[in-house]
Structure formats: structure tokens, C-alpha cells
């Protein structure tokens, strides 16, 4: 019985300590005097003595409360400073100083010697003689084969089916144990112009191979952040059969220019604007973000967009001359992280 009494007295002391802590928090929040009708007063501005650190507060609940009040105070001060600066700029009018440009990794990018000038005659000549010139001149219409790795799971299969609704004149076939070296000659005889292979790992798509037929090149990408149509919030209705428009953003180097033309050659170059559908390949810091939208002009200044899906992110791993050949292929470019990723401000696309 004596032991039980000691336990009960210990629990009683702990409950007293909890009550004292709760009362202390209520006093700090000002729940006593000057409370609102609901009995709860909004937190006051935090006034800390100089040299005081919130981490010194031992009580977890009180520490969290004081930190929340401090964050609210910081936001109010930042908003007030922004409003004050805006009023000053409006008062100065045309005499106002230019807005400072914030430093970002993108605008602090290390200059690349292979950056392409759109008005360069050499670049224009290369574009008129490369493997994709006939597509841009509308002499050849693309025909794409979309396939998967061996024994694909449901998520990869659904991604292939949804990609076939985005890319016109594309057909989905399943591997059934065939090697890519055997698939490529069959594609060439059936007049396919491109081959897309979706690889997977642990039932999740994790790679994409894009091979231009019949003579290459072949690009290998790492795939991540895959979202199917059902997983996208507030998505629109399923896409129609209209040929979409293509947007290629920020492919500025020689390598990026080649990759951008590979993506552009997947789509016919006679978009049907009545469908109001657009496929976007946006390169940012060597990550290629794919999005598929439907748009509508609400007025002369406002445009409404609605994502249709799917969406995914690509990271270039290698660019190979000719068609796919992992053993004897000749590579134009291979991503080597230890040698190439020495600076966060250096990009290759």
C-alpha cells in the first residue's frame, strides 16, 4: 500500500506541474484581462530582451507559443516595410530608383561557351542539315512507338497510355521479352520515326529512353515526380485529339538545343489552335519539367489555364550517336556528377 501511495503522490505532483504550465501559457497569451467575447485574446507582439534566445525556454508548449508570436511579428514588420517602400515609389513616380534584382542561382549562372545565338548563321546552317530538318520543314510527319520495360506494372502502363493521348500519331506496344536491338529494326521497317521506352523500378517509372530513327541520336533520361491524371488536383477534362502547340523554354546551349529539337520532332508542326492545348518542356537548372495544359483567353490581359496531365520531370543522363546500343555505342555527352557538378551555378542545357 505504501508503494501505491508513493505512485499516487508522484502523479499528483506531475498534474500540478502541468496545471502550472498551462496557467503560465494562458497568462503569456493574455487570456485573463482584456479577452474577447469568445474568451481568447489574439497574441500580442513579442517583446524580447536583448540577447534573449527562444531556445532557452525549457517548456515546449511555451517555447512554441513564443516562437509563433515572434514569427507573426516578423511578418507584420516585413509587410509594413513593403507597404512603406511602395508608397515611396509611387510618390517619386518616374524618379523612383529601379527595383533591385534578387540574386538567384539561375541569374548567377556560369557562362557556357556553347551557348547558342539564335541569329548565328552557323547555327541556322546546322539546323537546316541535321536529322530533324525534315520535320521542321513539314516534309516528314512523326510516327512514334511507345513501349515499356519487361513486365511493366499498372502505373507504367497507364503513363504510356496517357502519353499516347498527348503525342499525336503515337502507338503503345508491350515488349513481351524482346530486346531493344530487335525492336529498333522492326520499328524502322514499319516507318516509325521515334521510339520512346519507359523504364521502371519498384513499380514506379524512373527512366525514359528517346531514340530517333533510323540514324539516331538517342537520349537517356532519369524520370522523377511522375503524376498521372487522377493524381493531379483540379485537373481539366481529358485532352481532345487536336494537335497541341509546343513550348520549349531555356534550351540555350548546343546540347540543350539538340535535346529541344528532339522533343519538338515528336509533334507535328501544324498545331490546331482550336483545341487550345499546349505541351511544355521547361528546362530549369538542367531539370526538364513536362506539363500539358488547356488554356482560354478570358480577356485581353487575362488567360486561364487548366492542367490536363500527365506530368513528370526529366534529367539528362547521356546523349548517344546512332540508335540505342549500350555496349558499343558512341556517346556525344555523358553526365559525370563528380566531374561536372563541381559548381551549383554551372548548367549544361
C-alpha positions in Angstrom: 0.0 0.0 0.0 2.9 2.3 0.8 4.2 1.9 -2.8 0.8 2.7 -4.3 0.7 5.8 -2.1 4.1 7.0 -3.4 3.0 6.5 -7.0 -0.2 8.4 -6.5 1.6 11.3 -4.8 4.1 11.4 -7.8 1.3 11.6 -10.3 -0.4 14.3 -8.3 2.8 16.4 -8.3 3.1 15.9 -12.1 -0.5 17.1 -12.6 0.2 20.2 -10.5 3.2 21.0 -12.7 1.1 20.6 -15.8 -1.6 22.9 -14.5 1.0 25.5 -13.5 2.5 25.3 -17.1 -1.0 25.7 -18.6 -1.7 28.7 -16.4 1.6 30.3 -17.3 0.9 29.9 -21.0 -2.6 31.4 -20.6 -1.1 34.4 -18.8 1.5 34.8 -21.5 -1.2 34.8 -24.2 -3.3 37.3 -22.2 -6.3 35.1 -21.7 -7.1 36.8 -18.4 -7.7 40.6 -18.7 -8.9 42.2 -21.9 -10.1 38.9 -23.5 -12.5 38.9 -26.4 -16.1 37.6 -26.2 -15.0 34.1 -27.1 -12.6 34.2 -24.1 -9.5 34.1 -26.2 -7.3 37.1 -26.9 -5.1 37.3 -30.0 -1.4 37.0 -29.2 0.4 40.3 -28.6 3.6 41.4 -30.2 6.6 39.6 -28.8 8.9 41.9 -26.9 12.2 40.1 -26.0 15.1 41.5 -24.1 18.4 41.9 -25.9 20.4 38.8 -26.2 17.4 36.6 -25.4 17.0 33.3 -27.3 13.7 31.4 -27.5 15.6 28.1 -27.4 16.4 28.9 -23.7 12.8 28.4 -22.8 12.6 24.9 -21.3 8.8 24.4 -21.6 8.0 23.0 -25.0 4.5 24.5 -25.3 5.6 27.9 -24.1 8.6 27.9 -26.4 6.3 27.0 -29.4 3.9 29.8 -28.4 6.7 32.4 -28.1 8.2 31.3 -31.4 4.8 31.7 -33.1 4.3 35.2 -31.8 7.8 36.1 -32.9 7.1 34.8 -36.4 3.9 36.9 -36.6 5.8 40.0 -35.5 8.4 39.4 -38.2 5.7 39.1 -40.9 4.0 42.3 -39.8 7.3 44.2 -39.9 8.1 42.9 -43.3 4.7 43.7 -44.7 4.8 47.2 -43.2 8.2 47.9 -44.7 7.0 46.6 -48.1 3.9 49.0 -48.0 6.1 51.9 -47.0 8.5 51.3 -49.8 5.6 51.0 -52.3 4.2 54.4 -51.2 7.6 56.0 -51.5 8.0 54.6 -55.1 4.5 55.9 -56.0 5.3 59.3 -54.6 8.6 59.5 -56.6 6.9 58.3 -59.8 9.3 58.2 -62.7 12.2 59.4 -60.5 12.0 56.2 -58.4 15.2 54.1 -58.5 15.0 50.8 -60.4 13.9 47.7 -58.4 16.8 45.6 -57.2 17.1 42.3 -58.9 17.3 39.4 -56.4 20.3 37.1 -56.7 19.2 33.6 -57.7 21.1 30.5 -58.9 19.6 31.0 -62.4 20.7 34.6 -63.0 24.1 33.9 -61.4 24.7 31.1 -63.9 28.3 30.5 -65.0 28.7 31.4 -68.7 28.8 28.4 -71.1 30.9 28.7 -74.2 28.5 26.6 -76.2 25.5 29.0 -75.6 23.6 29.2 -78.9 22.8 32.6 -80.5 19.5 32.2 -82.5 20.8 34.7 -85.1 24.0 32.8 -85.7 24.5 31.7 -89.4 26.4 28.6 -88.3 23.5 27.5 -86.0 21.0 28.1 -88.8 23.1 26.0 -91.2 23.3 23.2 -88.7 19.6 23.2 -88.1 18.9 23.0 -91.9 21.1 19.9 -92.3 20.6 17.9 -89.1 18.5 14.8 -88.5 15.4 16.8 -87.6 15.3 19.3 -90.5 12.7 17.4 -92.5 10.3 17.5 -89.5 10.6 21.3 -89.1 10.2 21.7 -92.9 7.0 19.6 -92.7 8.4 17.1 -95.2 8.2 14.2 -92.7 5.3 13.5 -90.3 6.3 11.9 -87.0 5.1 8.4 -86.1 6.1 7.3 -82.5 6.2 3.9 -80.8 5.8 4.0 -77.0 6.8 0.9 -75.1 7.9 -0.2 -71.7 10.5 -2.3 -69.9 9.9 -6.0 -69.5 6.8 -7.0 -67.4 5.6 -3.5 -66.6 3.2 -2.7 -63.7 0.0 -0.8 -63.9 1.4 2.7 -63.1 3.9 2.5 -66.0 1.3 1.1 -68.4 -1.1 4.0 -67.5 1.6 6.5 -68.1 2.3 5.1 -71.6 -1.4 5.2 -72.4 -1.7 8.8 -71.3 1.4 9.8 -73.2 -0.2 8.4 -76.4 -3.1 10.8 -75.9 -0.7 13.8 -75.6 1.6 12.9 -78.6 -0.3 12.6 -81.9 0.2 9.6 -84.1 1.7 7.5 -81.3 1.1 3.8 -80.7 1.6 1.8 -77.5 3.1 -1.7 -77.7 4.3 -4.0 -75.0 7.8 -5.5 -75.0 6.9 -9.2 -74.3 10.5 -10.0 -73.6 12.0 -8.5 -76.8 15.4 -6.8 -76.6 15.6 -3.2 -77.9 18.1 -4.2 -80.5 15.4 -6.4 -82.1 12.6 -3.8 -81.6 14.5 -1.0 -83.4 14.8 -2.8 -86.9 11.1 -3.7 -86.7 10.3 0.0 -86.0 12.4 1.1 -89.0 10.6 -1.3 -91.3 7.2 -0.1 -90.1 8.3 3.5 -90.7 8.3 4.7 -87.1 10.3 7.9 -86.7 10.9 7.7 -82.9 11.0 5.2 -80.1 10.1 6.0 -76.5 10.9 3.5 -73.8 9.6 4.0 -70.2 11.7 2.0 -67.7 10.5 1.4 -64.1 11.9 0.4 -60.7 9.8 -0.9 -57.8 6.6 -0.4 -59.8 7.4 3.3 -60.4 8.6 4.8 -63.7 12.1 6.0 -63.3 13.7 6.3 -66.7 13.0 7.3 -70.3 14.9 6.5 -73.5 14.2 8.6 -76.6 15.7 7.2 -79.8 15.3 9.0 -83.1 15.0 6.6 -86.1 16.6 5.5 -88.3 20.0 7.0 -87.6 19.7 8.5 -84.1 20.6 10.2 -81.8 19.4 8.5 -78.6 18.9 10.3 -75.3 18.6 8.6 -71.9 16.8 10.5 -69.1 16.2 9.9 -65.5 12.4 10.3 -64.7 11.0 11.5 -61.4 8.0 13.2 -59.9 5.5 11.3 -62.1 1.9 12.3 -61.6 -0.9 10.6 -63.6 -4.1 12.4 -64.4 -6.1 11.1 -61.4 -3.3 12.3 -59.1 -3.5 15.9 -60.3 -5.8 18.3 -58.3 -8.3 20.5 -60.2 -7.4 18.9 -63.5 -9.4 19.5 -66.6 -11.3 17.1 -68.8 -9.3 14.5 -70.8 -7.5 16.0 -73.8 -9.0 16.0 -77.3 -7.5 14.7 -80.5 -6.3 18.1 -81.6 -2.6 18.6 -82.4 -1.2 20.6 -79.5 1.2 23.5 -79.5 4.8 23.1 -78.3 6.7 25.4 -75.9 10.4 24.9 -75.4 11.9 27.0 -72.6 15.5 27.8 -71.7 17.3 25.3 -74.0 20.2 27.6 -74.6 23.4 25.6 -75.2 24.4 23.4 -78.1 23.4 20.3 -76.1 20.2 21.8 -74.9 19.4 22.9 -78.5 19.7 19.3 -79.7 17.5 18.0 -76.9 14.9 20.6 -77.5 14.8 19.7 -81.2 14.4 16.0 -80.3 11.3 16.8 -78.2 9.9 19.2 -80.9 10.3 16.5 -83.6 7.8 14.3 -81.7 4.9 16.6 -82.5 3.6 17.6 -86.0 4.4 21.3 -86.8 0.8 22.2 -87.7 -0.9 22.8 -84.4 -4.7 23.0 -84.3 -5.3 26.2 -82.2 -9.0 25.4 -81.9 -8.1 22.7 -79.4 -6.3 25.2 -77.1 -3.9 22.6 -75.9 -0.2 23.1 -75.3 2.7 20.8 -74.3 5.5 22.5 -72.4 9.1 21.3 -71.9 10.7 23.8 -69.4 14.4 23.5 -68.6 15.5 24.9 -65.3 18.9 24.0 -63.8 19.2 21.0 -66.1 15.8 19.6 -65.0 13.2 19.3 -67.7 9.7 19.8 -66.5 6.9 18.4 -68.7 3.4 19.9 -68.4 0.3 19.6 -70.6 -2.4 22.4 -70.3 -5.5 23.7 -71.9 -5.8 27.5 -72.0 -8.6 30.0 -72.6 -8.4 33.8 -73.2 -10.7 35.4 -70.6 -9.9 38.9 -71.7 -7.1 40.8 -73.5 -4.9 40.6 -70.4 -6.0 37.5 -68.5 -5.5 33.9 -69.6 -6.9 30.9 -67.7 -5.0 27.5 -67.8 -6.1 24.1 -66.7 -3.6 21.2 -66.3 -4.6 18.0 -68.1 -1.8 15.7 -67.2 0.3 13.7 -67.0 3.3 15.5 -65.5 6.9 14.4 -64.9 10.5 15.6 -64.6 13.5 14.5 -66.7 17.2 14.7 -66.1 19.5 14.0 -69.0 22.0 11.2 -68.3 23.5 10.6 -71.8 23.3 11.5 -75.5 24.4 8.8 -77.8 25.1 8.9 -81.6 23.0 6.5 -83.6 20.3 4.2 -82.2 20.3 2.5 -78.9 23.5 0.5 -78.2 24.5 0.3 -74.6 27.7 -1.8 -75.3 29.3 -0.4 -78.4 27.5 2.9 -78.8 29.4 6.2 -79.3 28.4 8.8 -76.8 28.3 12.6 -77.5 27.7 13.5 -73.9 27.6 11.6 -70.6 26.7 13.1 -67.2 29.6 12.6 -64.8 28.5 14.0 -61.4 31.9 14.1 -59.7 33.5 16.0 -62.6 30.6 18.1 -63.9 28.7 19.0 -60.7 31.5 20.9 -59.1 29.5 24.2 -59.1 25.8 24.8 -58.3 25.8 27.7 -60.8 27.0 25.6 -63.8 24.4 24.1 -66.1 24.8 22.1 -69.3 21.4 22.5 -71.1 
